[in-house]
Amino acid sequence: MSRAPQFDPVIHAPGRLQICAILSAADEAEFAMLREALGVSDSVLSKHLKQLEEAGYITSTKQTAHGRPRTWLALTGSGREAFAAHVAELTRLAGLVGQPAGAGFVG
């Protein structure tokens, strides 16, 4: 069951929005791939991931591949629902562009 359209300030920050978009299209993604896709440092990505994880929107698993530790990230079920609701709300808001003042506003 999906959530009603709802603006989510945890997801809305540009970096976290991009992370959720990437993870919504995949079962999981590796930390380095996300870092490269966003063009940010390890510390910036880690801060975004920590906020998403604290909200219960992502999970992380650590594995060793070729002797190197790797971190894999995935959206949780509630993370997928929250992201879908956030995108629905952004779509609703974008649909208000060009409408008369007050039209379509739900307060």
C-alpha positions in Angstrom: 0.0 0.0 0.0 1.6 3.3 -1.0 1.5 6.5 1.0 -0.5 9.5 0.1 1.6 12.2 -1.6 3.7 13.8 1.1 6.6 16.2 1.1 9.5 14.6 3.0 12.2 16.9 4.2 14.6 14.0 4.9 14.4 12.9 1.2 14.1 16.4 -0.3 17.8 17.5 0.1 19.3 17.3 -3.5 21.9 14.6 -2.5 19.4 12.5 -0.6 16.8 12.8 -3.4 19.4 11.6 -5.9 20.4 8.7 -3.7 16.8 7.6 -3.3 16.2 7.9 -7.1 19.2 5.7 -7.8 18.3 3.2 -5.2 14.7 3.1 -6.3 15.8 1.9 -9.7 18.0 -1.0 -8.3 17.9 -3.6 -5.7 21.1 -2.2 -4.2 24.1 0.0 -5.1 27.7 0.2 -4.0 29.0 3.2 -2.0 31.6 4.1 -4.6 29.1 4.1 -7.4 26.8 6.4 -5.5 29.7 8.7 -4.6 30.7 8.9 -8.3 27.1 9.4 -9.5 26.6 12.3 -7.1 30.1 13.7 -7.5 30.7 14.2 -3.8 33.3 13.2 -1.2 33.1 10.1 1.0 32.2 12.3 4.0 29.4 14.1 2.3 27.9 10.9 1.0 28.2 9.3 4.4 26.3 12.2 6.1 23.5 11.8 3.6 23.4 8.0 4.1 23.4 8.4 7.9 20.3 10.6 7.7 18.5 8.2 5.4 19.5 5.3 7.6 18.3 7.0 10.8 14.9 7.7 9.1 14.7 3.9 8.3 14.8 4.6 4.6 18.0 2.6 3.7 20.0 -0.3 4.9 23.7 -1.0 4.4 25.6 -4.2 4.3 29.4 -4.6 4.2 31.2 -7.2 2.2 34.7 -7.9 1.2 35.5 -8.3 -2.5 39.0 -8.9 -3.8 40.4 -8.1 -0.3 38.7 -4.7 -0.2 35.7 -3.8 2.1 32.7 -2.6 0.1 29.4 -1.1 1.4 26.2 -1.9 -0.4 23.1 0.2 0.1 19.4 -0.5 -0.5 16.1 1.3 0.1 13.9 -0.3 2.7 10.2 -0.9 2.1 9.4 2.2 4.0 12.1 4.1 2.1 10.5 3.1 -1.2 7.1 4.2 0.0 8.4 7.5 1.3 10.3 8.2 -1.9 7.2 7.4 -4.0 5.1 9.7 -1.8 7.6 12.5 -2.1 7.9 12.2 -5.8 4.0 12.2 -6.0 3.9 15.4 -4.0 6.6 17.1 -6.1 4.6 16.1 -9.2 1.4 17.5 -7.7 3.2 20.8 -6.8 4.7 21.0 -10.3 1.2 20.7 -11.7 0.2 23.8 -9.9 2.7 25.9 -11.9 0.7 28.4 -14.1 -2.6 27.8 -12.3 -4.5 30.6 -10.7 -3.4 31.4 -7.1 -5.0 29.0 -4.6 -6.1 26.4 -7.2 -5.3 22.9 -6.2 -3.9 24.0 -2.8 -4.6 21.5 -0.1 -3.8 22.9 3.3 
